[in-house]
């Protein structure tokens, strides 16, 4: 799925964030562990400047390639089911799925595909890529931190990352009037991949 490809791009960015925390680094392909709910895509946006409205996308998938010895070569793709948006409020979620916002009938998927990974001296990194939302593709940068890498208790090899980014609603054709404090969406990403 495209959603899987988008998540793959996101996971790759996370993986590029640092060296292995345990054992020998593996140059390999990984699938994002959404089955075990060890990954998440959450968002927040200001509500009139009084509080934060928070939510998540329940359904997404992706994969990535990662080599701690050559992180610049990493790649990730993630695909998101836009209708799976969940802000814990049924009426609001129905509105968010409408043409005023995500327009999920016309654009059922969002997708992220990485284009570059830039490691920094502090062990963190910047993952650059293209985010497609509502049929519009824009460049976006994700600040990435590697959380850990190594074998789990069941013999699988895993690597995990956290990421943060933001974008303006108007960049993706969303012009519904929410007020001047509610023009930017902030994304918080957690990606854990299982080596294939």
Secondary structure, 3 states (H helix, E strand, C coil): CHHHHHHHHHHHHHHCCCCCCCCCCCCEEEEECCCCCCCEEEEEEEECCCEEEEEEECCEEEEEEECHHHHHHCEEEEEEEHHHEECCCHHHHHHHHCCCCCCCCCCCEEEEEEEEEEECCCCEEEEEEEEEECCEEEEEEEEEEEEEEEECCCCCEEEEEEEEEEEEHHHHCCCCCCCCCCCEEEEEEEEEEEEC
